[in-house]
């Protein structure tokens, strides 16, 4: 998957993002379902990381991407399938803490070193993981990710104001 994408004009008030297709002759779009900011993982931090949740308009596949940090810190901004994140969460035990490094495989262990922690911040913001009380910067699953994903599937795209 390419790390570059270009903006496409919204259709009927729905924001869309052009993503590379497996077919060189077809452009596919992702509708933005939610744009949000999550607090970074450092305790007491007021800095945030931005992210978006989206759905491919044709296949209905759900995606997430990081959009940046308000205090610097680079991140990879390409879309990736939420099913990848859900599969990683499914492998976790509710009582066994895990680190943000779990998510490095999403970017094939490449890209910004911030990616994993920024994604973990977004997942905490959505209530899918929580801070592990005994291990600094570690996480526990909340067990809500399957129901959350089902709810997200029914979410309508966020209307975008004219530019």
C-alpha angles and dihedrals in degrees: 000000000000120000092218125079133166132220119255123199113265117254117223093343095310116125113229136184124207113232130184113269128215084237113068091212098052128072116203127198137217118213114217110239098174138003114197147158125225129196113252117251098253107108111252093013118147092189118108140206120214125223141168134214117209146170128221104243096221106032096031089224112155121234140184132198138178114239104189148284128272092218101047121266117134125239139178110260103196122122118250132182118270088217087073091056092044091052090054092048091048089059093056126095115229092231100042117085118224133190129238087253086083088079096054090092089068089070093037089252089295135104128049119355087225095063098089097046092044091051090048089053090053092048090050089050089054090048095244095120133018137200114280104236097216101040123059113235092002125123141214125205115247094210092236100102097098094051090042091054092050090051092048090055089065095047117117119228117268111256112240121217115237115266 
